[in-house]
């Protein structure tokens, strides 16, 4: 039996935004009931260019329902450019994680979003890239290659968990294994590239670094620091105690606080002091 987070259970038992948006600007349909999972995503864009409504209809398991529900919550308020940056990992993270055997549900949500955005842009009839490998679930070699490279997948079972390919008749297993070997072989000499931090991950890491690395050092000299806000890569802080009146406060901010956050969080970070 799979272990689901409380948030997955909540979105399964009380799914948000169920239904279909009338006169939708974007429509994306993926999967099929014959294969066990199907999802239809629709959204409406307001006059300011932001998504004002998003709804879904799905046929699938608890994870499929929860993933689709989470996706609609993530979409509302976003521009199309912001929406297309949402990945299946963002959906899973929003839900507090998914069992590896159910990651394909978040992938299905991402694929529906891609199709809905293509529809919005008038590209709905664009042919799927690559050559068909898994006939049961309509998965191409390009999709498998991306899944392997992006998630460092190693086995056919991993592929099935993420994009369902190989989970039907099994005739495609040899072809899938060849793709896995080829992609992983090309990555052997390359160190894994870390995925960009989400805003939530970045803020949490900044808070942890301030508490664990920076505050103790400042407090030894009678100073302190408070996190005020984070806007992209701008970290706004307030110096307290002796640091607030120290003539070297600017050096402390740039040469110590900013340098430490660049090292442990992201090299693009800029630290700014806000007025008291």
Buried (B, 14 or more C-beta within 10 A) or exposed (E): EEEBBEBBEBBBEEBBBBEEBEEBBBBBBBBEEEBBBBBBBBBBBEEEEBBBBBBBBBBBBBBBBBBBBBBBBBBBEBEBEEBBEBBBBBBBBBBEBBBEEBBBBBBBBBBBBBBBBBBBEEEBEEEEEBEEBBEBBBBBBBBBBBBBBBBEBEEBEBBBBBBBBBBBEEEBBEBBBEBBEEBBEEBEEEEEEEEEBBEEEBBEBBEEBBEEBBBEBBBEEEBBBEBEEBEEBEBBBBBBBBBBEBEEBEEBBEEBBBEBBBEBBBEEBEBEBEEE
